[in-house]
Each structure stands twice: as structure tokens, then as C-alpha cells.
């Protein structure tokens, strides 16, 4: 994570405030008012102390310092002070309740915004960002934002108001002592800038290292079996130690400077207290002229103000010095939390601002039927699908029956522009055809299917679906027409039935069971403890890899799409089970356009056309018998596979 410029930090801070005002347009201003009132109330007792000391000193000077004489004046002051404290206590209670509601509510809304937006991001984003780092945004970064909104900002606002209030009172009583205190404040700001700046730098680095550490842990947890199979435990521990040590180093440095800051600040405050006591005592005993705001105002009014420092003012001043220094320390102590909160907010807004998947398509998929030789749209599902194509030029709408005719013409593609991985790929799949892709790992087989469903967009060439450029087809409609069984099976927390129904959310239990029977998954499902209601956890960890693959195939079957993409769909199934599944797959593929990526001969031999890829180019194409007769690359792959079996 790059260090943000101050302007960027200010922009993030303004954005946080703007969002908070948008979420809580009444509660937030009211909370600010209550915080201001509570802060001003905290500075008022110093004035009351000065009045009490003055009353006592004046009574002593007059020779009448009995309790009966001073009691009415002191009790009236105490009554006012107690009233202020009660109102301040109520204000504190209310604004802390408001803060709890606003903080947790705002985080709830931020997480919703992130998750909702994440659903619109392209596959490329998840391919280029570790999942652990993304998860860290939802946890660690939102927690730093919580601390900033719920604790640091209110504390800083309260301390700032107290500082200004106390500063005004200090100037009211003595300009000389105020200048002395301001010299100490300057020293505090210097220390805050030097020590706090280094702390903030390493707290920012700490946030980055947290994401890296969680990303690595998540990766190792997902690949734990692979780690053990290849005896990679020691290397994994060494890599984790390196990442964790970098995290520890950043955290240690950040907390070292943070822990140094507060003791230094409090000791500067103590030195200020001693100096004020010494200088104040000297002013009090010598009777030196004491310029103050109260003296100046009295002069403007034409009344006689006190020219020398009074004992009551000095006693009050000493207490205000401790209060002033303490609140300066509080402000300095919150700087790091605010910096961390801004760093977390930056990562949150980076996710929210990530460009959504671009979809300029306007052709949609609708239910249709044929009436008098014409295709018309209908609300209910009839088993026929059609592409609804509006024409902006004349406002007309045409319908094209979905048949599953897919053609790629002179397609070039690269995951990054400077590195093309598919070169001049041309192929076609007529309705009902089974097209197989074979080739070495990295030849481009899966990439072609990623382009058909527009997980990525091509760099050059055209892809047409039923004669329509797929860039014109809305992505949701395009993907609705495709059934995909990926090489990596992902199951979600829930029942077996829920996972099959994921292919079609409105499918009935009967449809899900029929799909499972079609692909021969019903046999093992009915032998599970709770059958179709068996709960799956941890991506189906309580199932075998082959069983998980069968559920993925059943999920595609219940969707009943006209085009199927099978990416190593039987790679995790043993040969005997594959024979059973293949019969179900053949029934599933009947009448559909099917793209198959597989190495097993049973999946490839009965394809209508086989495409042999090498380094992103189609080097051979034809039926199994034709390619065997050519004795080319496919022949080599076939004979090699045959010998292995």
C-alpha cells in the first residue's frame, strides 16, 4: 500500500464526514453539539475554583472569614456547578449512546457497500488481489475506522474544545503565564511531529503487513493438503516467519514510537506545571504588572481591573496548566489512531471505488414461443429461449431463437495487454455440437471458455452467439444461457439441496433431485446422514473430491442451459464412476452445444470436433478418427494417454 499524500488523507477524511452526515443527518450534528457542550463544561470548574478562592481571600482580608459569611456565596456557586455537572453527565450519556449507534451503523453500511460493490467487480480483480488481503479490509481496516469514528475523533474534538476554552480562561487571568505555557505547547507539538510522525509511518506499514499476513495464512489453509503432500511444512513456516517478522517489525516500531510519545508529553506537562508555579509565585510576591484579557476589558469599560496576579488566579492557573497539558497529550495520543483509521478508510474506499465490470450489452434473454412462424415473447417458461434485440435506430425489437451457435473469428487475447496468450483463434460450434479442447497445460483451453462467458474481453477479433456479437449481449443474459462446470469445485455453506439449487434458485426439490439422478449423484447423496438435507461445511470438506464434482455437475444440470462448458468436469472422478457419470453427462449434453476441456479419452473421443491447442494457437482440428489418421500432435497426446492408461 502506497503512502498517501496529505491532500489524499484530507480528501478521505472529508469523504468519511460526508458519508456520516448522509447516513445520520440529524444524529451526527446533535452528537457534535453534545460533545461541544460536555467539553466546555469540563473547563468551567476552573472558573468556579477561582471564585471560591477569591471569596475566601477577600473575606480574610476584610477580617470576616466565618463560614456563616461565605456560605451563601459558596453554596450558590456549588449549586450552579452541580447543575452544570448533571447536565454534562446527561449530555455524556446521550452522545456516547449516539456514537455507539452511529459507529456500528456506519460500519454496517460500509461493509454492505463493499460487499454489494464486490459482486459487480470483474474476475480480473480477484485474480490480482489475494483473498486474505480483501478479507482484511472487511475486518482490520473497518476496525481501525470504528476506533477512529467511535473513539479518536470524539476524543480529539472534546480535547480541542477544552484546550481552546482553557486557553481563553488562561489569557483572561495572565498573559505572562499563558506565554510560558505556549512555549511548552510548542515543545509538545515539536515532539508530536517528530515522534508521532514516525509512529504514523509505521502504523500505515502495519496495515499493509496485516493484509499480507492474512493473505498468506488464507492461502496456506486452502492448500494445506498440498503442503503436506509435498512435505513443504518447513518451507511454509520459513515463508510465514519472514512475512510475520516484517509485520512484527512494523508493529514494534509503530508502538515503540507511540508508547514513547505519551510519557514525553506528560513530562513536558509536569515541567510546565513547575515553571508556572515558580513564575506565578514570583509574580504574586513581587506584584509585577500582570497583563490579562480581564484587565484589558476592564480598562475599556472604564472600571479598575486587577493589575497584579491574584492568589485565586494562580491556584486556578496551576490546575488549568495540568488540564491544558493533559488534553494536548490526549490530542497527540489520538493522532496515530486517526492515521490508522484514515489508512483503513483509504483501503475501504479503494475497494468501493474499484471500477465495476463494464457491461454495455442491451440484448437480453427472454422466454419465447413460436406463433404462426414468428417468435414472440411470453412470461412463462416454455422450454424455448430467444434473444430480445432492441434497435435504437427505428425503435423496433427483433427476436432471435437461442440455438447455441457459437463462433470465434480471428480472436487475440492477453490477460495483460503486452502479453498475448491467444493468437488468431477461429472456431465454430453449431447447435448441438460437442467441441473438445485438448492440449498441454497453459495452451489456452480454459482461456477460450473464459472469453465465451466474458469473464474477460478479447483484445481483437469477434465472438458471435447465434449471429449476435457477444459484446451486445448483456452479461447476465449471456451467462444465464451457459452452464459451466469449473475445474475447481466451490460448494457453499448449506445443505446439499441448497448447493444443487444454486444453479437455479427457483428450482423445486423435485427438479434438484432429478438433476442429481441425471448425473448419478443421487446414489451417494441418499447415503449421506441427512440425505439431501445434509449440511456442508468448509467448501464441502465432509465430501470426497469426486462427490463434490458430482454436485457441481448436478448444479449445472438443474440450470438446464442450452450451452454447456465443462472444464475438466470429470477430473476428480475415478474411471468406474466416470463411466456412470458419462452416461448422465451424455443425456445432459443431448441437443446442447457443449465445450469440453478434458484429457481423458472417454470425454474426447466422441466429440464432434476436437481442437488441439499449443501456445495459444489452434494447430489441429477434426474428429478423433481424422486426427489419429493425421498422426500429428493429437496422435502423440492420444497414444501417450493410452500408454498411461
Buried (B, 14 or more C-beta within 10 A) or exposed (E): BEEBEEEEBEBBBEBBEEBBEEBBEEBBEEBBEBBBBBBBBBBBBBBBBBBBBBBBBBBEEEEEBEEEEBEEBBEEBEEEBEEBBEEBEEBBEBBBEBBEEBBEBBBEBBBEBBEEBBEEBBEBBEEEBBEBBBBBBBEBBBBBBBBBBBBBBBBBBBBBBBBBBBBEBBBBBBBBBBEBBBEBBEBBBEBBEEBBEBBBBBBBBBBBBBBBBBBBBBEBEEBEEEBEEEEBEEEBEEEBEEBBEBBBBBBEBBBBBBEBBBEBBBEBBEEBBEBBBEBBEEBBEEEEEBEBBBBBEBEEEEEEBBEEBBBBBBBBBBBBBBBBBBBBBBBBBBBBBBBBBBBBBBBBBEBBEBEEBEBEBBBBBBBBBEEEEEBEEBEEEEEBBBBBBEEEEEEEEEBBBBBBBBBBEEBBBBEEEEEBBBBBBEBEBBBBBBBBBBBBEEBBBBBBBBBBBBBBBBEEBBBBBBEBEBBBBBBEBBBBBBBBBBBEBEBEEBBBBBBBBBBBEEBEEEBBBBBBBBBBBBEBBEEBEEBBEBEBEEBBEEBEEBBBBBBBBBBBBBBBBBBBBBBBBBBBBEEEBBEBBBEBBEEBBEEBBBBBBBBBBBBBBBBBBBBBBBEBBBBBBBBBEEBBEEEBBBBEBBEEBEEEE
